[in-house]
């Protein structure tokens, strides 16, 4: 099995735990915005490192490519986390009844 599937399931479970343990509804838009910011920052950092360590690749191309790639991965995992928070909120509301 691929590691990305394990990480996606882990994010789903962690989101469910987060949604269940934190009272009230979570601000899912804020979670997605944080994921976008984290993805951009990580992408720029990794792209700069690749551009510096691999001189045959221009720094700009490496930074743009890494930023897009890492941003996509982070957002996908954030979506799994957000779905997990929905599950956790649903479980929390069932517990209160």
C-alpha positions in Angstrom: 0.0 0.0 0.0 1.2 3.5 -0.7 2.3 5.8 2.1 0.0 8.6 0.9 -3.0 6.4 1.6 -1.8 5.8 5.1 -1.2 9.5 5.7 -4.7 10.3 4.3 -6.3 7.8 6.6 -4.2 9.2 9.5 -5.4 12.7 8.7 -9.0 11.5 8.6 -8.6 9.9 12.0 -6.8 12.9 13.5 -9.5 15.2 12.1 -12.2 13.0 13.7 -10.4 13.1 17.0 -9.9 16.9 16.7 -13.6 17.4 15.8 -14.8 15.1 18.6 -12.6 16.6 21.4 -12.9 20.3 20.5 -16.4 21.6 21.6 -18.5 23.3 19.0 -18.2 23.4 15.2 -14.7 23.9 13.7 -13.9 26.8 11.4 -13.2 24.7 8.3 -12.4 27.6 6.1 -9.7 28.7 8.5 -8.2 25.2 8.5 -8.1 25.3 4.7 -6.5 28.7 4.7 -3.8 27.6 7.1 -3.2 24.5 4.9 -2.8 26.8 1.9 -0.3 29.0 3.7 1.7 26.0 5.0 1.7 24.5 1.5 3.0 27.7 -0.1 5.7 28.2 2.6 6.9 24.6 2.4 6.9 24.7 -1.4 9.0 27.8 -1.6 11.5 26.5 1.0 11.8 23.1 -0.8 12.0 24.8 -4.2 14.8 27.1 -3.1 16.7 24.2 -1.6 16.3 22.2 -4.8 17.3 25.1 -6.9 20.5 25.7 -4.8 21.5 22.1 -4.6 20.8 21.2 -8.2 22.4 23.9 -10.3 21.1 22.3 -13.6 17.6 23.4 -12.5 16.9 27.1 -12.3 15.8 28.3 -8.9 12.6 29.9 -10.2 11.5 26.7 -12.0 12.3 24.6 -9.0 10.5 26.9 -6.6 7.4 27.2 -8.8 7.3 23.4 -9.3 7.8 22.5 -5.7 5.3 25.1 -4.5 2.6 23.7 -6.8 3.3 20.1 -6.0 3.5 20.5 -2.2 0.5 22.9 -2.2 -1.6 20.2 -3.9 -0.5 17.5 -1.5 -1.1 19.7 1.6 -4.5 20.8 0.4 -5.6 17.2 -0.3 -4.5 16.1 3.2 -6.2 19.1 4.7 -9.4 18.1 2.9 -9.1 14.7 4.6 -8.6 16.4 7.9 -11.6 18.6 7.4 -13.8 15.6 6.5 -12.5 14.0 9.7 -13.6 17.1 11.7 -17.1 16.7 10.2 -17.1 13.1 11.4 -15.9 14.1 14.8 -18.5 16.9 15.1 -21.2 14.4 14.1 -20.0 12.0 16.8 -19.9 14.8 19.3 -23.5 15.8 18.6 -24.7 12.2 18.8 -23.0 12.0 22.2 -24.9 15.0 23.5 -28.2 13.5 22.6 
